[in-house]
Amino acid sequence: MDNHSHSRFPILGIVLIFIGLGLLLDRFDLVNFGSERIIAFGLMFYGAGLSIRAFLYNEKGKAFSGTFFLLAGIIFFLSSINAVGLTASFLFPTLLFALGCSFFAMYFLSTKEWGLLVPAVFFTVIGLGSIAARLGYLLPQTFRDLFATYWPMLLVLWGLLLILRSRKPGRLTEPHDSREQTL
């Protein structure tokens, strides 16, 4: 077994088969899960599979997409059992939150890449703030005012992270290859 065999495991194929079979069984009234729940479970299993693979084999891209699909599946499942009302105005903030968590997952696989924290914090704060405003825990105007006032702090944070990243040992003193200069 070669060392790249883990990347060829057909998680998506297996999930699509189970979603298709579940939808067919639901259509013929052999099971009564509802198509929303079947698709939500499919998203959760696909996301969980990608996330597990990402953390086992240190694959940042799969950590991002796995976390996003897993959280999207959880959100849709909670909506299908009426635990949360997933209206159009609630869907966008929850997906922003899932996007922020996905960037955090990438960061946890490579904690030296501080630049991932900027979109992680940005999307998570915007998503959670919007969710809190929609649920009545934070007045929408208050959230807009807070964001309008403090968003430049994100630029400052990003700039500091770029400066800190450029000051890493060996970053400015990497050996120069003279073969690249000759034409």
N, C-alpha and C positions, 0 to 999 in steps of 0.2 A: 504494500500500500504506500503510494507516494505521499509527500508532504502537502500536496495541493488537493488531495481528494476531499478534504472538508469543504472546499469552495464549490464542489460540484454536487453536493447533496441537494436534491430538488425540493426544498421547503415549499416554494411557491406552487409547484406542481401538486404536491400532496394536499396543500391547503385548498387549492382550486377544486380538486376531486372531492374533498369532503364538503366544501360549500355547495358544489353542484349536486352531489348526492343528497345533502340535507334539504336543498330547495326542491328537488324532485320528490323526496319523501313527504315534504310539507304540502306540495301541490296535490299529491294523491291521498292526502289526509292520513298518512301512516304515522306521522309524528306531528305534533302541534307546537312547534317552537316559534313559528313566525319567521318570515324571511329576514326581518331586521335583526333578530337575534342570531340567526345563522350567519349572516354577513358579519355581525359584530364579533362572534366567536372566531370566524375566519381571520379577521383583522388582528384579533388578539393572539391567536396561535402563530400567525405569520410573523407578527412583531416580536413575540417571545422567542421564536426560533431564530430570527435574525439577531436579536439581542444576545441570546446565549452564544451563538456563533461568534459574534463580535467580541464578547468578553473572553471567550476561550482562545480565540486566535488573533486578538488585538487588531480587529478590522474596524477602523473609525467610521467608514461610510455605512457599514452595516449597523453600527451602534446608533447612528443618527436615524436611519430609516426604520430600524427595529423599534426604537423607542417611540418614534412618531406613530407607527402602525399600532403598536401595543396600546398607547394612550388613546388613539382615535377609536380603537375597538372598545376600550373600556367606556369611553364617552358614549358611543353609540349603544352599547349594551345597557348602560344606566338609563339612557333615553328610552330604550325598548321596554324596560320594566317600569317606566314612569317614575324613576327615582329623581331624574332631572328633566325639566322641560327643555328640550333641545329645539328652540326656535331659531330662526335665522339670526336674530340679534344675539343669541347666546352661543351659536355655533362658531362664529369667527373668533371671539375671545378665547374659547376653549382650544381651538386649533392653534392660536398664537401661543398659548401656554404649553401645548404639546411641542410646538416648534422650539420654544426655549428649553424645555427639558431635553429635547434631542441634542441641542448644542452642548448642554451640560454632560450628556452621556459621552459625546465625543471628547470633551475635555477630560473626563475621568479616565479615559483610555490613554491620554497623553497629557499629563498635568503640566508639562513644560510649554504647551501651546496656550499661553495666556490670552491670546487674541480671540480664542473661542468663548471666553467669558463675556465679552462685550455683547455679541448677539444673544448669548444665553440669558444674561441678566435683562437685556432690553426686552426680548420677547416674553420672558417669564413675568416681568413686572407689568408690562402692558396687558398681557393676558389676564393675570390675576387681578389687576386693578379694574379692568373692564368687567370681569366676572363679579367682583365685589360690588361694583356700581350697579350692575344689572340685578343682583340679588338684594339690593337695598342696604348693604353694609357701608357703602360709600356713596355719597351723592355724586352723580355724573359730572356736575359742574366742578365739584371739589377735585375729582380725579383729573379733569381737563386742566384745571388751574395748576395743580401740582405738576403735571407733565409739562405744561407750557413754561413753567418757571424753572424746573430742574433738569430738563433734557440736556442742556449744555454740559452738565456733569458727566454724561456719557461720553461726550467728545473729549473731555479732560482725561477721563479714565482710559479711553482708547489711546490717546496720545501718550500717556504715561506707560501703558503696556507696550507700545511700540518702542519707546525709548529704552525701557528695561530689557526688552528682547534684543535690541541692537547692541546692548552693552554686555552680552554674554561672553565669557572667555572664549577666545578663538574665533569669534564672529567677525571681528575686524582684522584679525591677524592670520587669516587662512592663507596657506601657501598659494602663491600665484603660479599658474601653469604658463610658461613662456610659449608653449606650442600654440596656444589660442591666439596669440598676437600675430603670428606669422600668417601671411595670406598666400 
